[in-house]
């Protein structure tokens, strides 16, 4: 039997979802089902990386736009200082 408690423990350290563990246990009756379940989960990894990279790129672009907007606002309202010797 496999016991999974909360977010800690061996299975959590391997980042294995309890749902996947229960599906594998149920599918042990037929080998083909196990490999189908594992294949479905493995595909998520590379796709997740692509989606995450795309989201990071969007976030960087939005931060760049905000930084430019703030700098533009600050430049317009900046007082020119002249120092007398």
ZAMIZA-379156 format. One record per residue: chain; y, x negated, z negated of N, C-alpha, C, O, CB in turn; residue in three letters. Coordinates in nm, 2 decimals, padded with zeros to 4 digits. Glycine has a CB too. Layout:
<r ch="A" n_y="Y" n_x="X" n_z="Z" ca_y="Y" ca_x="X" ca_z="Z" c_y="Y" c_x="X" c_z="Z" o_y="Y" o_x="X" o_z="Z" cb_y="Y" cb_x="X" cb_z="Z" aa="Ala"/>
...
***
This chain:
<r ch="A" n_y="-00.12" n_x="-00.08" n_z="00.00" ca_y="00.00" ca_x="00.00" ca_z="00.00" c_y="00.12" c_x="-00.09" c_z="00.00" o_y="00.13" o_x="-00.20" o_z="-00.05" cb_y="00.00" cb_x="00.09" cb_z="-00.12" aa="Unk"/>
<r ch="A" n_y="00.23" n_x="-00.04" n_z="00.06" ca_y="00.36" ca_x="-00.11" ca_z="00.07" c_y="00.46" c_x="-00.03" c_z="-00.02" o_y="00.48" o_x="00.09" o_z="00.00" cb_y="00.41" cb_x="-00.12" cb_z="00.22" aa="Unk"/>
<r ch="A" n_y="00.52" n_x="-00.10" n_z="-00.11" ca_y="00.62" ca_x="-00.04" ca_z="-00.19" c_y="00.76" c_x="-00.10" c_z="-00.16" o_y="00.77" o_x="-00.23" o_z="-00.16" cb_y="00.59" cb_x="-00.07" cb_z="-00.34" aa="Unk"/>
<r ch="A" n_y="00.85" n_x="-00.02" n_z="-00.13" ca_y="00.99" ca_x="-00.06" ca_z="-00.09" c_y="01.08" c_x="00.01" c_z="-00.19" o_y="01.09" o_x="00.13" o_z="-00.19" cb_y="01.02" cb_x="-00.03" cb_z="00.06" aa="Unk"/>
<r ch="A" n_y="01.16" n_x="-00.07" n_z="-00.26" ca_y="01.25" ca_x="-00.01" ca_z="-00.36" c_y="01.39" c_x="-00.06" c_z="-00.32" o_y="01.42" o_x="-00.18" o_z="-00.33" cb_y="01.22" cb_x="-00.05" cb_z="-00.50" aa="Unk"/>
<r ch="A" n_y="01.47" n_x="00.03" n_z="-00.28" ca_y="01.61" ca_x="00.00" ca_z="-00.26" c_y="01.64" c_x="-00.10" c_z="-00.15" o_y="01.56" o_x="-00.11" o_z="-00.05" cb_y="01.68" cb_x="-00.05" cb_z="-00.38" aa="Unk"/>
<r ch="A" n_y="01.74" n_x="-00.19" n_z="-00.17" ca_y="01.78" ca_x="-00.28" ca_z="-00.07" c_y="01.72" c_x="-00.42" c_z="-00.10" o_y="01.75" o_x="-00.52" o_z="-00.02" cb_y="01.93" cb_x="-00.29" cb_z="-00.06" aa="Unk"/>
<r ch="A" n_y="01.64" n_x="-00.44" n_z="-00.20" ca_y="01.59" ca_x="-00.57" ca_z="-00.24" c_y="01.45" c_x="-00.59" c_z="-00.21" o_y="01.38" o_x="-00.49" o_z="-00.17" cb_y="01.62" cb_x="-00.59" cb_z="-00.39" aa="Unk"/>
<r ch="A" n_y="01.40" n_x="-00.71" n_z="-00.23" ca_y="01.26" ca_x="-00.73" ca_z="-00.21" c_y="01.23" c_x="-00.80" c_z="-00.08" o_y="01.31" o_x="-00.83" o_z="00.00" cb_y="01.18" cb_x="-00.61" cb_z="-00.22" aa="Unk"/>
<r ch="A" n_y="01.10" n_x="-00.82" n_z="-00.06" ca_y="01.05" ca_x="-00.90" ca_z="00.06" c_y="01.08" c_x="-00.83" c_z="00.19" o_y="01.13" o_x="-00.90" o_z="00.28" cb_y="00.90" cb_x="-00.92" cb_z="00.05" aa="Unk"/>
<r ch="A" n_y="01.06" n_x="-00.70" n_z="00.20" ca_y="01.09" ca_x="-00.63" ca_z="00.32" c_y="01.23" c_x="-00.62" c_z="00.36" o_y="01.27" o_x="-00.63" o_z="00.47" cb_y="01.03" cb_x="-00.49" cb_z="00.32" aa="Unk"/>
<r ch="A" n_y="01.32" n_x="-00.61" n_z="00.25" ca_y="01.46" ca_x="-00.61" ca_z="00.27" c_y="01.51" c_x="-00.74" c_z="00.32" o_y="01.60" o_x="-00.75" o_z="00.40" cb_y="01.54" cb_x="-00.57" cb_z="00.15" aa="Unk"/>
<r ch="A" n_y="01.45" n_x="-00.85" n_z="00.27" ca_y="01.49" ca_x="-00.99" ca_z="00.31" c_y="01.46" c_x="-01.01" c_z="00.46" o_y="01.52" o_x="-01.09" o_z="00.52" cb_y="01.43" cb_x="-01.09" cb_z="00.22" aa="Unk"/>
<r ch="A" n_y="01.35" n_x="-00.95" n_z="00.51" ca_y="01.32" ca_x="-00.96" ca_z="00.65" c_y="01.39" c_x="-00.86" c_z="00.73" o_y="01.38" o_x="-00.86" o_z="00.86" cb_y="01.17" cb_x="-00.94" cb_z="00.67" aa="Unk"/>
<r ch="A" n_y="01.47" n_x="-00.78" n_z="00.67" ca_y="01.55" ca_x="-00.67" ca_z="00.74" c_y="01.46" c_x="-00.57" c_z="00.81" o_y="01.49" o_x="-00.53" o_z="00.92" cb_y="01.65" cb_x="-00.73" cb_z="00.84" aa="Unk"/>
<r ch="A" n_y="01.35" n_x="-00.54" n_z="00.74" ca_y="01.26" ca_x="-00.44" ca_z="00.80" c_y="01.29" c_x="-00.31" c_z="00.73" o_y="01.30" o_x="-00.30" o_z="00.61" cb_y="01.11" cb_x="-00.48" cb_z="00.77" aa="Unk"/>
<r ch="A" n_y="01.31" n_x="-00.21" n_z="00.81" ca_y="01.35" ca_x="-00.07" ca_z="00.76" c_y="01.22" c_x="-00.01" c_z="00.70" o_y="01.12" o_x="-00.02" o_z="00.76" cb_y="01.41" cb_x="00.01" cb_z="00.87" aa="Unk"/>
<r ch="A" n_y="01.24" n_x="00.07" n_z="00.59" ca_y="01.12" ca_x="00.14" ca_z="00.53" c_y="01.07" c_x="00.24" c_z="00.63" o_y="00.95" o_x="00.26" o_z="00.63" cb_y="01.17" cb_x="00.21" cb_z="00.41" aa="Unk"/>
<r ch="A" n_y="01.15" n_x="00.29" n_z="00.72" ca_y="01.11" ca_x="00.39" ca_z="00.82" c_y="01.01" c_x="00.32" c_z="00.92" o_y="00.91" o_x="00.38" o_z="00.95" cb_y="01.23" cb_x="00.44" cb_z="00.90" aa="Unk"/>
<r ch="A" n_y="01.04" n_x="00.20" n_z="00.96" ca_y="00.95" ca_x="00.12" ca_z="01.05" c_y="00.82" c_x="00.09" c_z="00.98" o_y="00.71" o_x="00.10" o_z="01.04" cb_y="01.02" cb_x="-00.01" cb_z="01.09" aa="Unk"/>
<r ch="A" n_y="00.82" n_x="00.06" n_z="00.85" ca_y="00.70" ca_x="00.03" ca_z="00.78" c_y="00.61" c_x="00.15" c_z="00.77" o_y="00.49" o_x="00.14" o_z="00.80" cb_y="00.73" cb_x="-00.02" cb_z="00.63" aa="Unk"/>
<r ch="A" n_y="00.67" n_x="00.27" n_z="00.74" ca_y="00.58" ca_x="00.39" ca_z="00.73" c_y="00.53" c_x="00.43" c_z="00.87" o_y="00.42" o_x="00.47" o_z="00.88" cb_y="00.67" cb_x="00.50" cb_z="00.68" aa="Unk"/>
<r ch="A" n_y="00.61" n_x="00.40" n_z="00.98" ca_y="00.56" ca_x="00.43" ca_z="01.11" c_y="00.44" c_x="00.34" c_z="01.15" o_y="00.35" o_x="00.39" o_z="01.21" cb_y="00.67" cb_x="00.42" cb_z="01.22" aa="Unk"/>
<r ch="A" n_y="00.45" n_x="00.22" n_z="01.11" ca_y="00.34" ca_x="00.13" ca_z="01.14" c_y="00.22" c_x="00.16" c_z="01.07" o_y="00.11" o_x="00.16" o_z="01.12" cb_y="00.38" cb_x="-00.02" cb_z="01.11" aa="Unk"/>
<r ch="A" n_y="00.23" n_x="00.20" n_z="00.94" ca_y="00.12" ca_x="00.24" ca_z="00.86" c_y="00.05" c_x="00.36" c_z="00.92" o_y="-00.07" o_x="00.37" o_z="00.92" cb_y="00.16" cb_x="00.27" cb_z="00.71" aa="Unk"/>
<r ch="A" n_y="00.13" n_x="00.46" n_z="00.97" ca_y="00.07" ca_x="00.58" ca_z="01.03" c_y="00.01" c_x="00.55" c_z="01.16" o_y="-00.09" o_x="00.61" o_z="01.20" cb_y="00.18" cb_x="00.68" cb_z="01.04" aa="Unk"/>
<r ch="A" n_y="00.06" n_x="00.45" n_z="01.23" ca_y="00.01" ca_x="00.42" ca_z="01.37" c_y="-00.10" c_x="00.32" c_z="01.37" o_y="-00.15" o_x="00.29" o_z="01.48" cb_y="00.12" cb_x="00.37" cb_z="01.45" aa="Unk"/>
<r ch="A" n_y="-00.15" n_x="00.27" n_z="01.25" ca_y="-00.26" ca_x="00.18" ca_z="01.25" c_y="-00.39" c_x="00.23" c_z="01.30" o_y="-00.48" o_x="00.16" o_z="01.33" cb_y="-00.27" cb_x="00.12" cb_z="01.11" aa="Unk"/>
<r ch="A" n_y="-00.39" n_x="00.36" n_z="01.31" ca_y="-00.51" ca_x="00.43" ca_z="01.37" c_y="-00.53" c_x="00.39" c_z="01.51" o_y="-00.65" o_x="00.37" o_z="01.56" cb_y="-00.50" cb_x="00.58" cb_z="01.35" aa="Unk"/>
<r ch="A" n_y="-00.43" n_x="00.37" n_z="01.59" ca_y="-00.44" ca_x="00.34" ca_z="01.73" c_y="-00.34" c_x="00.22" c_z="01.75" o_y="-00.22" o_x="00.22" o_z="01.72" cb_y="-00.40" cb_x="00.45" cb_z="01.82" aa="Unk"/>
<r ch="A" n_y="-00.40" n_x="00.11" n_z="01.81" ca_y="-00.32" ca_x="-00.01" ca_z="01.83" c_y="-00.21" c_x="00.00" c_z="01.93" o_y="-00.10" o_x="-00.06" o_z="01.91" cb_y="-00.42" cb_x="-00.12" cb_z="01.88" aa="Unk"/>
<r ch="A" n_y="-00.23" n_x="00.08" n_z="02.03" ca_y="-00.12" ca_x="00.10" ca_z="02.13" c_y="00.01" c_x="00.16" c_z="02.07" o_y="00.12" o_x="00.12" o_z="02.11" cb_y="-00.17" cb_x="00.19" cb_z="02.24" aa="Unk"/>
<r ch="A" n_y="-00.01" n_x="00.25" n_z="01.97" ca_y="00.11" ca_x="00.31" ca_z="01.91" c_y="00.19" c_x="00.20" c_z="01.83" o_y="00.31" o_x="00.21" o_z="01.83" cb_y="00.07" cb_x="00.42" cb_z="01.82" aa="Unk"/>
<r ch="A" n_y="00.12" n_x="00.11" n_z="01.77" ca_y="00.19" ca_x="00.01" ca_z="01.69" c_y="00.28" c_x="-00.07" c_z="01.78" o_y="00.40" o_x="-00.10" o_z="01.75" cb_y="00.09" cb_x="-00.08" cb_z="01.61" aa="Unk"/>
<r ch="A" n_y="00.23" n_x="-00.12" n_z="01.89" ca_y="00.31" ca_x="-00.20" ca_z="01.98" c_y="00.42" c_x="-00.13" c_z="02.05" o_y="00.53" o_x="-00.19" o_z="02.08" cb_y="00.22" cb_x="-00.27" cb_z="02.09" aa="Unk"/>
<r ch="A" n_y="00.40" n_x="00.00" n_z="02.07" ca_y="00.51" ca_x="00.08" ca_z="02.12" c_y="00.63" c_x="00.09" c_z="02.02" o_y="00.74" o_x="00.07" o_z="02.06" cb_y="00.46" cb_x="00.22" cb_z="02.16" aa="Unk"/>
<r ch="A" n_y="00.59" n_x="00.11" n_z="01.89" ca_y="00.70" ca_x="00.12" ca_z="01.79" c_y="00.77" c_x="-00.02" c_z="01.78" o_y="00.89" o_x="-00.02" o_z="01.77" cb_y="00.63" cb_x="00.15" cb_z="01.65" aa="Unk"/>
<r ch="A" n_y="00.69" n_x="-00.13" n_z="01.78" ca_y="00.76" ca_x="-00.26" ca_z="01.76" c_y="00.84" c_x="-00.29" c_z="01.88" o_y="00.95" o_x="-00.34" o_z="01.87" cb_y="00.65" cb_x="-00.37" cb_z="01.75" aa="Unk"/>
<r ch="A" n_y="00.80" n_x="-00.26" n_z="02.00" ca_y="00.88" ca_x="-00.28" ca_z="02.12" c_y="01.01" c_x="-00.21" c_z="02.12" o_y="01.12" o_x="-00.26" o_z="02.15" cb_y="00.80" cb_x="-00.24" cb_z="02.25" aa="Unk"/>
<r ch="A" n_y="01.01" n_x="-00.08" n_z="02.07" ca_y="01.13" ca_x="00.00" ca_z="02.06" c_y="01.23" c_x="-00.06" c_z="01.97" o_y="01.35" o_x="-00.06" o_z="01.99" cb_y="01.10" cb_x="00.14" cb_z="02.02" aa="Unk"/>
<r ch="A" n_y="01.18" n_x="-00.12" n_z="01.86" ca_y="01.27" ca_x="-00.18" ca_z="01.76" c_y="01.32" c_x="-00.32" c_z="01.81" o_y="01.44" o_x="-00.35" o_z="01.78" cb_y="01.20" cb_x="-00.20" cb_z="01.63" aa="Unk"/>
<r ch="A" n_y="01.24" n_x="-00.39" n_z="01.88" ca_y="01.28" ca_x="-00.52" ca_z="01.93" c_y="01.40" c_x="-00.51" c_z="02.03" o_y="01.48" o_x="-00.60" o_z="02.03" cb_y="01.16" cb_x="-00.60" cb_z="01.99" aa="Unk"/>
<r ch="A" n_y="01.39" n_x="-00.41" n_z="02.11" ca_y="01.49" ca_x="-00.39" ca_z="02.22" c_y="01.63" c_x="-00.37" c_z="02.15" o_y="01.73" o_x="-00.41" o_z="02.22" cb_y="01.46" cb_x="-00.27" cb_z="02.30" aa="Unk"/>
<r ch="A" n_y="01.64" n_x="-00.32" n_z="02.03" ca_y="01.77" ca_x="-00.29" ca_z="01.97" c_y="01.84" c_x="-00.42" c_z="01.94" o_y="01.97" o_x="-00.42" o_z="01.94" cb_y="01.75" cb_x="-00.21" cb_z="01.84" aa="Unk"/>
<r ch="A" n_y="01.77" n_x="-00.53" n_z="01.91" ca_y="01.84" ca_x="-00.66" ca_z="01.88" c_y="01.94" c_x="-00.71" c_z="01.98" o_y="02.06" o_x="-00.72" o_z="01.95" cb_y="01.74" cb_x="-00.76" cb_z="01.85" aa="Unk"/>
<r ch="A" n_y="01.89" n_x="-00.74" n_z="02.10" ca_y="01.99" ca_x="-00.79" ca_z="02.20" c_y="02.09" c_x="-00.69" c_z="02.24" o_y="02.21" o_x="-00.73" o_z="02.27" cb_y="01.91" cb_x="-00.83" cb_z="02.33" aa="Unk"/>
<r ch="A" n_y="02.06" n_x="-00.56" n_z="02.25" ca_y="02.15" ca_x="-00.46" ca_z="02.28" c_y="02.26" c_x="-00.45" c_z="02.17" o_y="02.38" o_x="-00.43" o_z="02.20" cb_y="02.09" cb_x="-00.32" cb_z="02.30" aa="Unk"/>
<r ch="A" n_y="02.22" n_x="-00.46" n_z="02.05" ca_y="02.31" ca_x="-00.46" ca_z="01.94" c_y="02.41" c_x="-00.57" c_z="01.94" o_y="02.53" o_x="-00.56" o_z="01.91" cb_y="02.23" cb_x="-00.46" cb_z="01.80" aa="Unk"/>
<r ch="A" n_y="02.36" n_x="-00.69" n_z="01.98" ca_y="02.45" ca_x="-00.81" ca_z="01.99" c_y="02.55" c_x="-00.79" c_z="02.10" o_y="02.67" o_x="-00.82" o_z="02.08" cb_y="02.37" cb_x="-00.94" cb_z="02.02" aa="Unk"/>
<r ch="A" n_y="02.51" n_x="-00.73" n_z="02.21" ca_y="02.61" ca_x="-00.70" ca_z="02.32" c_y="02.71" c_x="-00.60" c_z="02.28" o_y="02.83" o_x="-00.62" o_z="02.30" cb_y="02.53" cb_x="-00.65" cb_z="02.45" aa="Unk"/>
<r ch="A" n_y="02.67" n_x="-00.50" n_z="02.21" ca_y="02.76" ca_x="-00.40" ca_z="02.16" c_y="02.86" c_x="-00.45" c_z="02.06" o_y="02.98" o_x="-00.43" o_z="02.06" cb_y="02.69" cb_x="-00.27" cb_z="02.11" aa="Unk"/>
<r ch="A" n_y="02.81" n_x="-00.53" n_z="01.97" ca_y="02.89" ca_x="-00.60" ca_z="01.87" c_y="02.99" c_x="-00.69" c_z="01.93" o_y="03.11" o_x="-00.69" o_z="01.89" cb_y="02.80" cb_x="-00.67" cb_z="01.76" aa="Unk"/>
<r ch="A" n_y="02.95" n_x="-00.77" n_z="02.02" ca_y="03.04" ca_x="-00.86" ca_z="02.09" c_y="03.15" c_x="-00.79" c_z="02.16" o_y="03.27" o_x="-00.83" o_z="02.16" cb_y="02.97" cb_x="-00.95" cb_z="02.19" aa="Unk"/>
<r ch="A" n_y="03.12" n_x="-00.68" n_z="02.22" ca_y="03.22" ca_x="-00.60" ca_z="02.29" c_y="03.32" c_x="-00.54" c_z="02.19" o_y="03.44" o_x="-00.54" o_z="02.22" cb_y="03.15" cb_x="-00.48" cb_z="02.37" aa="Unk"/>
<r ch="A" n_y="03.27" n_x="-00.49" n_z="02.08" ca_y="03.36" ca_x="-00.44" ca_z="01.98" c_y="03.45" c_x="-00.55" c_z="01.92" o_y="03.56" o_x="-00.52" o_z="01.89" cb_y="03.28" cb_x="-00.37" cb_z="01.87" aa="Unk"/>
<r ch="A" n_y="03.39" n_x="-00.66" n_z="01.90" ca_y="03.47" ca_x="-00.78" ca_z="01.85" c_y="03.58" c_x="-00.81" c_z="01.95" o_y="03.70" o_x="-00.84" o_z="01.91" cb_y="03.39" cb_x="-00.90" cb_z="01.82" aa="Unk"/>
<r ch="A" n_y="03.55" n_x="-00.81" n_z="02.08" ca_y="03.65" ca_x="-00.84" ca_z="02.18" c_y="03.76" c_x="-00.74" c_z="02.18" o_y="03.88" o_x="-00.77" o_z="02.19" cb_y="03.59" cb_x="-00.85" cb_z="02.32" aa="Unk"/>
<r ch="A" n_y="03.73" n_x="-00.61" n_z="02.16" ca_y="03.83" ca_x="-00.50" ca_z="02.15" c_y="03.92" c_x="-00.52" c_z="02.03" o_y="04.04" o_x="-00.51" o_z="02.04" cb_y="03.76" cb_x="-00.36" cb_z="02.15" aa="Unk"/>
<r ch="A" n_y="03.85" n_x="-00.55" n_z="01.92" ca_y="03.93" ca_x="-00.57" ca_z="01.79" c_y="04.03" c_x="-00.69" c_z="01.80" o_y="04.14" o_x="-00.68" o_z="01.76" cb_y="03.83" cb_x="-00.59" cb_z="01.67" aa="Unk"/>
<r ch="A" n_y="03.98" n_x="-00.80" n_z="01.87" ca_y="04.07" ca_x="-00.92" ca_z="01.88" c_y="04.19" c_x="-00.88" c_z="01.97" o_y="04.30" o_x="-00.92" o_z="01.94" cb_y="03.99" cb_x="-01.03" cb_z="01.95" aa="Unk"/>
<r ch="A" n_y="04.16" n_x="-00.81" n_z="02.08" ca_y="04.27" ca_x="-00.77" ca_z="02.17" c_y="04.37" c_x="-00.68" c_z="02.10" o_y="04.49" o_x="-00.70" o_z="02.11" cb_y="04.21" cb_x="-00.69" cb_z="02.29" aa="Unk"/>
<r ch="A" n_y="04.32" n_x="-00.59" n_z="02.02" ca_y="04.42" ca_x="-00.50" ca_z="01.94" c_y="04.50" c_x="-00.58" c_z="01.84" o_y="04.62" o_x="-00.55" o_z="01.82" cb_y="04.34" cb_x="-00.39" cb_z="01.87" aa="Unk"/>
<r ch="A" n_y="04.43" n_x="-00.67" n_z="01.77" ca_y="04.51" ca_x="-00.76" ca_z="01.68" c_y="04.61" c_x="-00.84" c_z="01.75" o_y="04.72" o_x="-00.86" o_z="01.70" cb_y="04.41" cb_x="-00.85" cb_z="01.60" aa="Unk"/>
<r ch="A" n_y="04.58" n_x="-00.89" n_z="01.87" ca_y="04.67" ca_x="-00.97" ca_z="01.95" c_y="04.79" c_x="-00.88" c_z="01.98" o_y="04.91" o_x="-00.93" o_z="01.98" cb_y="04.60" cb_x="-01.03" cb_z="02.07" aa="Unk"/>
<r ch="A" n_y="04.77" n_x="-00.76" n_z="02.03" ca_y="04.88" ca_x="-00.67" ca_z="02.06" c_y="04.97" c_x="-00.64" c_z="01.94" o_y="05.09" o_x="-00.64" o_z="01.96" cb_y="04.82" cb_x="-00.54" cb_z="02.12" aa="Unk"/>
<r ch="A" n_y="04.90" n_x="-00.62" n_z="01.83" ca_y="04.98" ca_x="-00.59" ca_z="01.71" c_y="05.07" c_x="-00.71" c_z="01.67" o_y="05.18" o_x="-00.69" o_z="01.63" cb_y="04.89" cb_x="-00.55" cb_z="01.59" aa="Unk"/>
<r ch="A" n_y="05.01" n_x="-00.83" n_z="01.68" ca_y="05.08" ca_x="-00.95" ca_z="01.64" c_y="05.20" c_x="-00.97" c_z="01.74" o_y="05.31" o_x="-01.01" o_z="01.69" cb_y="04.99" cb_x="-01.07" cb_z="01.65" aa="Unk"/>
<r ch="A" n_y="05.18" n_x="-00.94" n_z="01.86" ca_y="05.29" ca_x="-00.96" ca_z="01.96" c_y="05.40" c_x="-00.85" c_z="01.93" o_y="05.52" o_x="-00.89" o_z="01.94" cb_y="05.23" cb_x="-00.94" cb_z="02.10" aa="Unk"/>
<r ch="A" n_y="05.36" n_x="-00.73" n_z="01.90" ca_y="05.46" ca_x="-00.63" ca_z="01.87" c_y="05.54" c_x="-00.66" c_z="01.75" o_y="05.66" o_x="-00.65" o_z="01.74" cb_y="05.38" cb_x="-00.49" cb_z="01.85" aa="Unk"/>
<r ch="A" n_y="05.47" n_x="-00.72" n_z="01.64" ca_y="05.54" ca_x="-00.75" ca_z="01.52" c_y="05.64" c_x="-00.87" c_z="01.55" o_y="05.75" o_x="-00.87" o_z="01.50" cb_y="05.44" cb_x="-00.79" cb_z="01.41" aa="Unk"/>
<r ch="A" n_y="05.59" n_x="-00.97" n_z="01.63" ca_y="05.68" ca_x="-01.08" ca_z="01.66" c_y="05.80" c_x="-01.04" c_z="01.74" o_y="05.91" o_x="-01.09" o_z="01.71" cb_y="05.60" cb_x="-01.19" cb_z="01.73" aa="Unk"/>
<r ch="A" n_y="05.78" n_x="-00.95" n_z="01.83" ca_y="05.89" ca_x="-00.90" ca_z="01.91" c_y="05.99" c_x="-00.83" c_z="01.83" o_y="06.11" o_x="-00.85" o_z="01.84" cb_y="05.83" cb_x="-00.80" cb_z="02.02" aa="Unk"/>
<r ch="A" n_y="05.94" n_x="-00.75" n_z="01.73" ca_y="06.03" ca_x="-00.67" ca_z="01.64" c_y="06.11" c_x="-00.77" c_z="01.56" o_y="06.23" o_x="-00.76" o_z="01.54" cb_y="05.95" cb_x="-00.58" cb_z="01.56" aa="Unk"/>
<r ch="A" n_y="06.04" n_x="-00.87" n_z="01.50" ca_y="06.11" ca_x="-00.97" ca_z="01.42" c_y="06.21" c_x="-01.05" c_z="01.49" o_y="06.31" o_x="-01.08" o_z="01.44" cb_y="06.00" cb_x="-01.06" cb_z="01.35" aa="Unk"/>
<r ch="A" n_y="06.18" n_x="-01.09" n_z="01.62" ca_y="06.27" ca_x="-01.17" ca_z="01.70" c_y="06.40" c_x="-01.09" c_z="01.73" o_y="06.51" o_x="-01.15" o_z="01.73" cb_y="06.20" cb_x="-01.21" cb_z="01.83" aa="Unk"/>
<r ch="A" n_y="06.39" n_x="-00.96" n_z="01.75" ca_y="06.50" ca_x="-00.88" ca_z="01.78" c_y="06.60" c_x="-00.86" c_z="01.66" o_y="06.72" o_x="-00.85" o_z="01.68" cb_y="06.46" cb_x="-00.74" cb_z="01.83" aa="Unk"/>
<r ch="A" n_y="06.54" n_x="-00.86" n_z="01.54" ca_y="06.62" ca_x="-00.84" ca_z="01.42" c_y="06.65" c_x="-00.97" c_z="01.34" o_y="06.70" o_x="-00.96" o_z="01.23" cb_y="06.54" cb_x="-00.74" cb_z="01.33" aa="Unk"/>
<r ch="A" n_y="06.62" n_x="-01.08" n_z="01.40" ca_y="06.64" ca_x="-01.20" ca_z="01.33" c_y="06.79" c_x="-01.24" c_z="01.35" o_y="06.85" o_x="-01.23" o_z="01.46" cb_y="06.55" cb_x="-01.32" cb_z="01.39" aa="Unk"/>
<r ch="A" n_y="06.85" n_x="-01.28" n_z="01.24" ca_y="06.99" ca_x="-01.33" ca_z="01.24" c_y="06.99" c_x="-01.47" c_z="01.29" o_y="06.91" o_x="-01.55" o_z="01.25" cb_y="07.06" cb_x="-01.31" cb_z="01.11" aa="Unk"/>
<r ch="A" n_y="07.09" n_x="-01.50" n_z="01.37" ca_y="07.10" ca_x="-01.64" ca_z="01.41" c_y="07.19" c_x="-01.71" c_z="01.30" o_y="07.30" o_x="-01.66" o_z="01.26" cb_y="07.17" cb_x="-01.66" cb_z="01.55" aa="Unk"/>
<r ch="A" n_y="07.14" n_x="-01.82" n_z="01.25" ca_y="07.20" ca_x="-01.89" ca_z="01.15" c_y="07.27" c_x="-02.02" c_z="01.21" o_y="07.21" o_x="-02.09" o_z="01.28" cb_y="07.11" cb_x="-01.93" cb_z="01.03" aa="Unk"/>
<r ch="A" n_y="07.39" n_x="-02.04" n_z="01.17" ca_y="07.46" ca_x="-02.16" ca_z="01.21" c_y="07.50" c_x="-02.23" c_z="01.08" o_y="07.56" o_x="-02.18" o_z="00.99" cb_y="07.59" cb_x="-02.12" cb_z="01.29" aa="Unk"/>
<r ch="A" n_y="07.47" n_x="-02.36" n_z="01.08" ca_y="07.51" ca_x="-02.44" ca_z="00.97" c_y="07.63" c_x="-02.53" c_z="01.00" o_y="07.64" o_x="-02.58" o_z="01.11" cb_y="07.39" cb_x="-02.53" cb_z="00.93" aa="Unk"/>
<r ch="A" n_y="07.72" n_x="-02.54" n_z="00.91" ca_y="07.84" ca_x="-02.62" ca_z="00.93" c_y="07.82" c_x="-02.75" c_z="00.85" o_y="07.77" o_x="-02.75" o_z="00.74" cb_y="07.96" cb_x="-02.54" cb_z="00.87" aa="Unk"/>
<r ch="A" n_y="07.85" n_x="-02.86" n_z="00.92" ca_y="07.83" ca_x="-02.99" ca_z="00.86" c_y="07.93" c_x="-03.02" c_z="00.75" o_y="07.93" o_x="-03.13" o_z="00.69" cb_y="07.84" cb_x="-03.10" cb_z="00.96" aa="Unk"/>
***
